[in-house]
Amino acid sequence: MADTFEPKAHVAHMEKMLGLTIEEDWRPVVEMHIAAIEKAAEAVLDFPLEDHAEAAPVFVP
């Protein structure tokens, strides 16, 4: 069973761990951004790669 990501719980936990104070007016915005970051990370992690794919040592545009 996969764990579900809870942005509100994550923000509250990291606020304590990092010794931050998030103003209540900003909390919904911070939680919204954390949720958006989780969705972006999910898309990256779900991208299929072949078994022999390796990271490029140097980026060349």
N, C-alpha and C positions, 0 to 999 in steps of 0.2 A: 504494500500500500504506500503510495507516494504522499509525502507531506505536502500540505497546501501552504502557500506563502500568504502570510497575513501582514500587509503593509503597516497597519496601526500597531500591531505587536512588535514588529521589527523596529519601527521608529522609536517606540517607547524603550525597547531594550537597548538600542544603540545610543539613545540619549543618556541613559544611565551609565553604560560602559565607557562612553567617551567624555563623560562629565559635562555634557551640553545642557543648555536650557533653551527649549523651543517655546516661544511665546504662543499662547493659545490661538491667537489670530492667525498665526502662520502654520500651525499644526496640520490643518486639512490640505494645505498646498504642499507641504513637505511629504505627507502621506501619498498624495496624488502623484508626485514626481517619483517616489520610490516604487509605486505600483507600475508606472510607465517604464521605469528602468527594468523591472522584473519581466515585463512583457517583451522588451527588446532583448534581454538576455535569453529568454526562453526561445525566441526566434533564432538566435545565433546557435544556441546549444542543440536545437532540433535540426539544424542544417546537416544533411547527409554528407559524410566524407568517406572516401574510400579508405580501406585499411592501410594502404601504403602512402597516404598523403602525409607530407611533413610541412612544418612551418618554414617559410622562406627565411634564410639567414639575413637577407638584405632586401629592403623594399626598393624596387626600381619602377617608377611610374611609366 
